Amino acid sequence: MQWPPFNSSGDLPVAIHKASLTDALDHFANGSLRRQALGRRLERIYSLARSTGKVRRFIIFGSFITTKPEPGDVDIFLIMEDDFNFGSVQGEAALVFDHTTAQNTLGASIFWIRLMAAIGGEDSAIADWQHKRDGTLRGLVELVDS
């Protein structure tokens, strides 16, 4: 995959950049040992979330998809299908859907909603994650099957 250049702030250009897990790992999980470790975490989380069969959209945001040499963690926003039932998720996959547990156990900040909770639609809900704390906008990465 051909990735666009980062902007002067070290962010991807404002857009939702669709990529396979492999392409995202090849681009963002190299360089520092920290990035490599975060890449392995992302791979595990992606596998656990997908094991539910209910992931509609898998979005990565935050420092992992920037030029920051030592990102703090991996930030993920999931839109799940309306019939997703958190209570029926078994084993390790359940870790993904409890924010505090995911932070402490998986080393990731994971936020999720069901499609029906996406006010303004799923694209609008995803676009909200482009807003950084300082009010500027950033690009996001959406993992898609290759």
Sequence and secondary structure as in RCSB ss.txt:
>XXXX:A:sequence
MQWPPFNSSGDLPVAIHKASLTDALDHFANGSLRRQALGRRLERIYSLARSTGKVRRFIIFGSFITTKPEPGDVD
IFLIMEDDFNFGSVQGEAALVFDHTTAQNTLGASIFWIRLMAAIGGEDSAIADWQHKRDGTLRGLVELVDS
>XXXX:A:secstr
       TTS   SSEEEE HHHHHHHHS SSHHHHHHHHHHHHHHHHHHTTS EEEEEEESGGGSS SS S EE
EEEEE TT  GGG  GGGGGGGSHHHIIIIISEEEEEEEGGG TT HHHHHHGGGB TTS B  EEEE   
